[in-house]
């Protein structure tokens, strides 16, 4: 049984009524949920080491270091976890804290991270007023004050755009142009670019680049070299990939990794 399957099989979140619980697991090899699922509790997905991508019906969310992806309760979702990831899941009852109603990326301070780690080592069932409950109150107050960030690849419900997104996710190094993709989808280039803009709020080039940034970060955190990442994403040279990365995130891959992995 995979680690993610084990977590789901042994933790029925809809039967645990405590305000919040935390789960921690080491994922030795690449793992993923076979299908989307949902539960009453909202879920903050974080990684002490490694990388996670969360998929919801409207898009893909990257879980970077020092951040977590917040998935509100009742939202269908699945996870893709790279091998070697130290996974943290904070599961929170609806309305237990003033958390966003939509999926987003939340910053995680060192204090909040240590509170979640500590909670993951404690029994899931606790009484109101006990020390664990007091820890949870402090943790949820800290969590509600975290800033919102975004590392997000929007996916449309439009069936033609959804198919295109699925193909790009399967092969993010595919460098076909918008004209090529339009022909592949049996539509004009103008129609394709219009639909992508209407459905995602991004131009086709910016939309595809956003996916490449998410994939690049996942590969970067999993230990791939910048050269291998550039090749895997179909760039003609390492310098071209680095320039794209710097324009998007404001720093080189090496510097970004060094600063976020602290």
N, C-alpha and C positions, 0 to 999 in steps of 0.2 A: 504494500500500500504506500502511495506517495505521501510526502509530508503534508501537503495541502489536504489531501483526502483524509488523512488521519486527524488533522485539526478539526475538520468539519464533522467527522464521525464521532469524535469524542467530546465535542462542545456544542450542545444544543442551545444556541444563544437565545432562542425564543422561550426557553424554560428557566433561564437565569434572570431573576428579577432585580438583582443588585444594580445600583446606579451605573457602575462601570466595572469591567474586568479587563485584564490584560493577558495576552498569550504571547509566548516567545518560542521560536523554533529555529533550529539550524537546518538549512536546506542544502544538502550536499551536492545535488545535481540539479540541472534545469528541471523545473516543475511548473505545471499549470493546472488550473481548474478545467475539467472537461467541458463544462457548460456554465452559463450564468446562473446565479442563485441570489436570494435575498433573505433578509431577516429583519426582525423588529428593531434591534439595536443598530445605531449608526456605527461606523467602523473607521478608525484612523489607521491607515496602513503605513508603516515606517520600516526602515532597515538600518540597523546599526552598521552593517557592512553588506556590500553587494547591491543588487538593484531589483526593483519590482516595477512592472507595468500593470496598471489596473484598467480594465475595459468596462465601460458602461454603455448603454444603448446609444449614447450621443457622442462617444469618443474614447480616446486612450489618454490616460494620465500617467505621467512618469513620476516615480517616487525618488527624488534626489536625496543625498545625505543632508542632514539637518532640517529636513522637511518631512511631511507626511501627507498622504492624500486622504481627504475626508470624504467618506461616502455616506450620505444620510440614510437612515433606516428606511427600508422598503424599496431601495434602489437596486435593481438587478445589476450584478457585477461579477467579474471573474478576475483572477490574478495570473500573471506570468512571472515566475521568479527565477533568476539566474542561479546557477550552482555556486555554492559558497556563501549564500546570503544568510545573514543573521536577522530573521524576520520578527517584527513586533506588530501585534494587532491590539489596538485599544478599542474595546467595544462599549458603547455608551447608550444608555436608555434615551428614548426620545424626550426632549425637553429637560433633560438632566442638566444641561448647560446651554448657554446661548450660542450655539454653533450654527454655521451656515445651513440653509435649507437646500443648497445645491452642492454638487461635487466641486471641490477646489483643492489647491495645495496650501497647506498651513505650515508656517515656520515652526520649528521646534527648538526651544532653548535648551542648553545643557541641563538646567534644573528640571524642565518638563520631561526630557528624555530619561533622566535618572529616576524620576517619580514613576514613569511607566515601567521601566525595568524592575523597580522595586515591587510594584503591584503585580507584575507577572510572576514573581516568586511566592506570592501569598495565596492562600486558599480563595477560591472564587466565591464562596458563600461566606458572608459576614453580616453582622447585625448593625443597625443604625447606632451611631455613637461610639462604636469600637474604633480602635486605632486605625484599622484598615479603612473604615468609613471616613475618618478624619483625613487620612492621606488622600483619599479619592476627592474629597471636597476641595482640598488645596490644588490638586492636579487639574480638576475641571475648571476651577477659577483661572488658573494659569493658561489652560488651553483656550478658553474663551477670549483671551486677550492676544492671541497670536495673529500676526499679519497674514494676509492672503496673497499667495503668489500663483503663477500659472505655468505649467509645462504640459500643454494639452494639444492633442491632435483631434479636431472635431470630425465626427463621422455623421453623415446625413442619413435620414430615413429614406431619401430618394433611392430607389433600388439600383439605378445605374451608377450613382455616386458611391453607394455602399459597395457595389461589386468592385469598382475601381479602388476604393480604399482597402478592401480585403486583399486585392492583388498587390498593392503597394506595401502593405504590412507584411505579406509573405515574402516579397522581394524588394526591400527598400533601396536596393542598388539599381533598380530598373531606371534607365535614363531616357526612356522614350519621351518625346515632346508632347505637349498638349495636343498638337495636330495628330500625332501617332495614336494617342490614347482615344481621341475622338473617333478616329477611324475604327479602332478596336471596339468601341462601344456603339458603332453604327449611328453616329450623330456628327454634326458639323463642329469644327473647332470653336466657333462662336457660341454655339449652344452649350458645349461642355464648359467653357470658361464662365459663361453667364450662370449656369446652374451651380458650379462650385462656389462662385462668389455669393450667390443668393443663399446657399445652404450652409456655408461655413464662415462667411464674412471675410474670406481670404481669396486672393488671386490663386490660380492653379499653382504657380511657381512657389508662392509663399506657403501654401497648404502642404505641398510635398516637402518643402524644406523643413517645415515644422516637424513632420514625421521623422525626417533624417536626423534632426537635432535630438529627438527623443531616443531614437535607436542608437545614435552615436554616444549619448550619455550612458545608456545601458551597457554598451560594449566597453566604454571607457572605465566604468566602475567595476566591470567584471574582469578587468586586467588586459584587455586587448591593446595592442600598440596603436598609436595614431596612424601609422602607415597601413596597418591591416584594416583599420576602420575606414580610412579613405578609400582603399581598394574595395572593401565590402559595400560601400555606398556608391561605387561607380565613378568616383572622381578621377580625372586624368592625372592629377598630381597631388601630393600631400599638401603642398602650399595652397592649392585651390580649396581643399577641404578646410584647412586652418583659417583661411581668410573668411570663408562662409561662417565658420564657428565663431570667430571674433566679431564679425558684424552682427551676429544674432545675439550672442551672450556677453559681448564686451571684453572678452579675454580669450587667450589661447586655450586649447584643450588641457595642456599640461598645467597651466596656472589655475584654470577652473578646478581641475581635479585636486590640486594641492590645497586650495583654499576651502573647498567644500568637504574634503575628507578629514579635516582636522577634528 
